[in-house]
Amino acid sequence: MKQLLLVHESPSIVRIATSFLEGGGYDVTCVENGKAALQNVMGLKYDVLVTGLYIPVMNGLELIENIRLRDNCVPVVILSSTESVETAVEAMRIGADDFIVEKTENLGKVLLFVIERAIQLKRAERRLQIYESNLPICMHCKRIRYEGENNKDTWVSIEKYFNQKISGVNFSHGICPECIKQYYPDSHLTQNSKE
């Protein structure tokens, strides 16, 4: 079950959104203010954060800024009563992944769709970060090191790394043309490449 953190200034919106989200398969944790939301996001693994703009202690924009300073991975969706385009643009500029107006028709369906899209986009961003960074690979056994649970370094085989979707991609075996020639010189594949 996906973990969702919800913080909003309106108790009625919290009740309505929680009902929609739990019905959509999310385990929803509600907190009352921005500071509590920041502490929760930093301490626990959430698949997504849904926040209002006018939450107490630390408003929604301040919350997003603080999250992005520490962690760029958690998707953040703003659920707000404001219909200001300027506010929505500012929220996206500082790191929100999407913005929903509370008065949206079919709010439940739209909220679930936007949240899923935000999660998928963040996963894609993480994949790109992995591809753009160096993967530490053991020079002898070819295992890959990654940061596992509890921020502990873990070494796994290449197959396990990809098949467990740690990297976000699927893994399959293949053989390059040079290895076919070297290891299977009499293969029909080698013969076809000579013709």
C-alpha positions in Angstrom: 0.0 0.0 0.0 1.4 3.4 -0.9 2.1 5.8 2.0 0.7 9.3 1.7 1.3 12.3 4.0 -1.5 14.9 4.1 -1.4 18.3 5.7 -4.1 20.9 5.1 -5.5 23.9 6.9 -9.2 22.8 6.4 -10.4 19.9 8.6 -13.3 19.3 6.1 -10.8 19.0 3.2 -8.7 16.6 5.2 -11.8 14.4 5.8 -12.9 14.5 2.2 -9.4 14.0 0.7 -8.6 11.2 3.2 -11.8 9.4 2.2 -10.9 9.7 -1.5 -7.3 8.6 -1.0 -8.0 5.7 1.2 -10.6 4.5 -1.3 -7.9 4.8 -3.9 -5.6 2.5 -2.0 -3.4 4.9 -0.1 -2.4 4.6 3.6 -3.0 8.2 4.7 -1.2 9.9 7.5 -2.5 13.3 8.5 -0.6 16.0 10.4 -1.7 19.4 11.5 1.0 21.8 10.5 4.0 22.4 8.2 6.6 21.7 10.8 5.1 18.3 11.6 4.9 17.5 7.9 8.6 18.3 7.4 9.6 16.2 10.3 7.5 13.3 9.0 8.8 13.5 5.4 12.4 13.6 6.6 11.9 10.8 9.1 9.8 8.3 7.2 9.4 7.1 3.6 6.3 8.5 1.9 5.3 7.9 -1.7 3.8 11.4 -1.9 2.9 14.5 0.1 -0.3 16.4 -0.4 -0.3 19.9 1.3 -2.4 23.0 1.5 -0.9 26.4 1.0 -2.1 28.1 4.2 -1.1 25.4 6.8 -0.1 26.7 10.2 3.5 27.1 11.6 5.1 26.7 8.2 3.0 27.5 5.1 2.9 25.2 2.1 5.4 27.1 0.0 7.9 27.2 3.0 7.3 23.4 3.5 8.1 22.7 -0.2 11.3 24.8 -0.1 12.5 23.0 3.1 11.8 19.6 1.6 13.6 20.4 -1.6 16.6 21.6 0.3 16.9 18.2 2.0 15.3 15.7 -0.4 14.3 16.0 -4.0 12.6 12.6 -4.2 9.2 12.9 -2.5 6.5 14.1 -4.9 4.6 17.1 -3.6 1.0 17.9 -4.7 -0.7 21.2 -3.6 -4.4 21.1 -2.8 -5.6 24.6 -2.4 -8.7 26.9 -2.4 -6.8 29.5 -4.4 -7.3 29.7 -8.1 -4.4 32.1 -8.6 -2.3 31.2 -11.6 0.6 33.2 -10.1 0.5 31.2 -6.9 0.4 27.9 -8.8 3.4 29.0 -11.0 5.3 30.0 -7.9 4.6 26.7 -6.2 5.8 24.7 -9.2 8.9 26.9 -9.5 10.0 26.1 -5.9 9.4 22.4 -6.3 5.7 21.4 -6.2 5.0 18.6 -8.7 1.4 19.6 -9.3 -1.4 21.9 -8.1 -5.1 21.2 -7.7 -7.8 23.6 -6.9 -10.2 22.3 -4.3 -13.3 23.3 -6.3 -12.3 21.0 -9.2 -15.1 18.9 -10.5 -14.7 15.2 -9.7 -12.1 16.2 -7.1 -11.5 12.6 -5.9 -10.7 11.3 -9.4 -8.6 14.2 -10.3 -6.7 14.0 -7.0 -5.9 10.3 -7.5 -4.9 10.9 -11.1 -2.6 13.8 -10.3 -1.0 12.0 -7.4 -0.2 8.9 -9.5 1.2 11.1 -12.3 3.4 12.9 -9.8 4.7 9.6 -8.4 5.5 8.3 -11.9 7.3 11.5 -12.8 9.4 11.4 -9.7 10.3 7.7 -10.4 11.4 8.8 -13.9 13.5 11.6 -12.4 15.1 9.1 -10.0 15.9 6.7 -12.9 17.6 9.5 -14.8 19.6 10.4 -11.7 20.8 6.8 -11.5 21.7 6.7 -15.1 23.6 10.0 -14.9 25.5 9.0 -11.8 28.2 6.4 -11.5 27.2 3.0 -10.1 29.9 1.5 -8.0 30.6 -2.0 -9.4 33.0 -4.5 -7.8 35.9 -5.1 -10.2 36.0 -8.8 -9.3 32.4 -10.1 -8.7 30.6 -7.3 -10.6 28.1 -6.6 -7.8 26.6 -3.2 -7.6 26.6 -1.1 -4.5 23.5 1.0 -3.7 22.0 2.6 -0.6 19.5 0.2 0.8 17.3 0.2 3.9 18.3 2.4 6.8 20.8 4.2 4.4 23.1 1.1 4.7 25.3 0.2 1.7 24.2 -3.0 0.1 26.0 -5.1 -2.6 23.9 -7.1 -5.0 24.3 -8.9 -8.3 23.6 -6.9 -11.5 20.6 -9.1 -12.1 19.2 -8.5 -8.7 19.8 -4.8 -8.9 17.7 -4.5 -12.1 15.1 -7.2 -11.4 14.2 -5.8 -8.0 13.5 -2.5 -9.7 16.1 -0.8 -7.5 17.1 1.0 -10.7 13.6 1.3 -12.1 14.3 -0.7 -15.2 14.0 -4.4 -16.3 17.0 -6.5 -16.9 17.5 -9.3 -19.5 20.5 -11.2 -20.7 21.9 -10.8 -24.2 25.1 -11.3 -26.1 27.0 -8.8 -28.2 28.3 -9.6 -31.7 32.0 -9.7 -30.6 31.2 -12.3 -27.9 29.2 -14.4 -30.4 32.3 -14.5 -32.7 34.6 -15.3 -29.8 32.6 -17.9 -27.9 30.4 -19.3 -30.7 32.5 -19.2 -33.9 30.4 -21.9 -35.6 27.1 -20.4 -34.7 24.6 -19.6 -37.5 24.6 -16.0 -36.1 28.3 -15.7 -36.8 27.8 -17.2 -40.3 25.0 -14.8 -41.1 27.2 -11.8 -40.1 29.9 -12.9 -42.5 27.6 -13.1 -45.5 
